[in-house]
Amino acid sequence: MAVLQLIIAGFLALGQILAPVGAWIINFGESAFFTEWSAEDEFTTDSYIEIEKEPGKDFVILNLTDVQLYDDELYEEVGTESMALIEKLIEDTDPDLITLSGDNAWGTMTYLKLIELIDSYGIPWGAVMGNHDGQRCISEFWAAYHLAEAENSIFEFGPEGMGYGNYLINITENGKIVHSVYMMDTHNNREYETENGTIGGYDHLWDNQMDWYKWCVEGTNAIAGYNVPSTVITHIPVVEYYEAWHAVATDIDEANGKLGFIENPTDDAYGRRGETGGHPPVNNGFFDLCKELGSTKHMIVGHDHDNDYSIVYEGIRLTYAVKVGRGCYFTEDMMGGTTLTIGSDPEGTINQLYYAEKDGVWSKVN
């Protein structure tokens, strides 16, 4: 009987692995999974995903970032403990929405297991792609397909020509939009043409994504009748994360490995910087666009596992989400998750959650 069950499980797993390939063939490629979009299109209630907030009750968003396990780690201690931390975070925070800010998994079986675990809670959840998503599995489309197909996932491919997974979530209370969450793909690497020649580095949002963001902000505001506060969740940070740290930290001498620290942490500036930061080498202007439109109050990113600082910079809080688990590199006392709570203040409040593991059991330490 055990052998038969193993064979059946193998066939089911093979079916899951091959499903995106079959869908791609049946639909003659990827285009069928994306939407067509133009800045001239009318913005309607069909342009976003709506999640209703219970009146008078806090709406909690739990963000998980950089799970980033290899398939061969999945059933080893590093994998089982990382998955256990995800379970602990979900159980402790009882979120209304779960978001993943990229580098979700390295490998096919890990992707399937991660999706299965998060989906099992019956809570709406969505993800953005990181620069490593799609690596060590069939393709990035394969990963996006499984994110979109999960029962409780609200992931959408989004407009064509912008990467995988650009979509808007509007949180409503008594039918009124109170907060927007922009899930956006910052891609991988690219080459930049500069005055000093061609340089390579991390990518970020493209021009058409910024046009789409502006269209969504203006359209949401028109429906709501006021400037709706919002959060942008991406994987790779804007250049201003680097500038924000340099504006508040002391003892910075990067040439000699001194990354600085916040001497007197406040609500507006706290956290640590354990690596320089993987922002693009060229500023794409997205942060300035957010300031101009006046909607976005928070940016939440992953990518840099040893950074966990949160700084209000020129009116926008820039937050590195706390890394979840032991996939890829990590710092032992910088593991956990990040919550954004939408309560009486519709702009929302960030909270960094830290957990420590002992004998396979995770406990909250703050």
Order of alpha helices (4+ residues) and beta strands (2+ residues): alpha-beta-beta-alpha-beta-alpha-beta-alpha-beta-beta-beta-beta-alpha-beta-alpha-beta-beta-beta-alpha-beta-beta-beta-beta-beta-beta
